[in-house]
Amino acid sequence: MVKEVNNFEELMKILQTTSIVIIDFYATWCPPCKMISPHFAKISDNYKDRTDVAFIKVDVDKMEEAEVEAMPTFRVYKNGRLVDQVQGAPPPKQLENWINKHTIKSS
């Protein structure tokens, strides 16, 4: 499930309390954002049983602190630190593979 967050303090709390956070920074006026959004939501469904992973959407027009230069931008944070990002709307399977590589559990 994807959680909409447009409050910087709430975003910071999630980053501090969740091991892996995947964020979709988007704008309502952005056609590629609208195209990839349902795929991001579908990918998040694969993680509904994982309490250590959070999927977040942030409207950049509502959160200036986001400091994002291109929409959409997808970022992965681990333990509060930015570890990777993708700018633009990749093909859905490519986005899913990118997310999976950051969320694979170590044995």
N, C-alpha and C positions, 0 to 999 in steps of 0.2 A: 504494500500500500504506500502511495506517495503522499507525503504531508506537505501542504502549502505553508510556507513560513515567510512572512514579510516584515518581521520584527527582528532587528539585529540582535537584541539581547536573547531572544528565544533561540536564534540560530547558534549563538555562542554557547548557550547551555547544552544544546544537542551535540555540538562538536566536542564539548568537554565530557559528556556522559555516555557517548556511544562510540564503540571501537572503530567502526567503519561507517562513514557518511558519504553518500553519493548525492551530489547536488546538480540539478538541472537549472541553470540560470537562463531565464527566458524573458521575452517581452510579448505582450498581447498582440502587438502589431507585426510580429515577425512571422512570415509564412513558413520558413524552415522549422521554427519552434513549434508551430501548430502541427506540422507534419510528423515530427519525431515524438511529440508528447505522448500519444497513445502507446507507442512502442516502449517508451520509458516506463509507463505505468504497467504494461504487460510484463516487462522484465522484473519489475519490483514484486510482482505476484509470486515469482519463483523463490522469493526470500521471506515470505510471510511468516515462516516459522523460525526465522533467525532474529533473535533479540539484539544481536551484536551489530546488525546492519540497519541503517536508516536511509530511506530514499526521500529526498527533499526537493521541492520546487521553490524557486525564488524569483519573483517578478522584479527585474532590475530597476524598473521605473518606480517601484515602491520601496526599494532598499538601496539608497545611494552608496552605502558602505560596501556593497558587493564588489565594486571596482572591477567590473567585467567589461572587456573591450569589444567582444563579438557575441552575438546571440545566434543560436544557443551556445552556451559553454557548459560542459560537464566537468565537474571536479570530484576527485576522490580525496577524502581526508581520513587518515588513520591516526587514532589517538590524538585528535585535534590538529594534526599537521597535514598540510597539503602535500600529497605525494604524486599526483598526476592530474592532467587536464586534457580535454579535447575541445577544440573550438570548431563550431559548425555542426551540421547535422549528418553524422555518418550513417551509412546504411544500417538498418535495425540489427542485423546479425553481427555486424562489426561492433556496434555499441554494446550488444550483449556479451560478446567475447571480451571486450575491454573491461566491462564491469566484472565479469567472471574471474578474470586474472587477478583482480584486486580483492576478491571475496572468497577465494578458495581457502578452506580451513586447513591448517597444518596439523599433521598427526602428532 
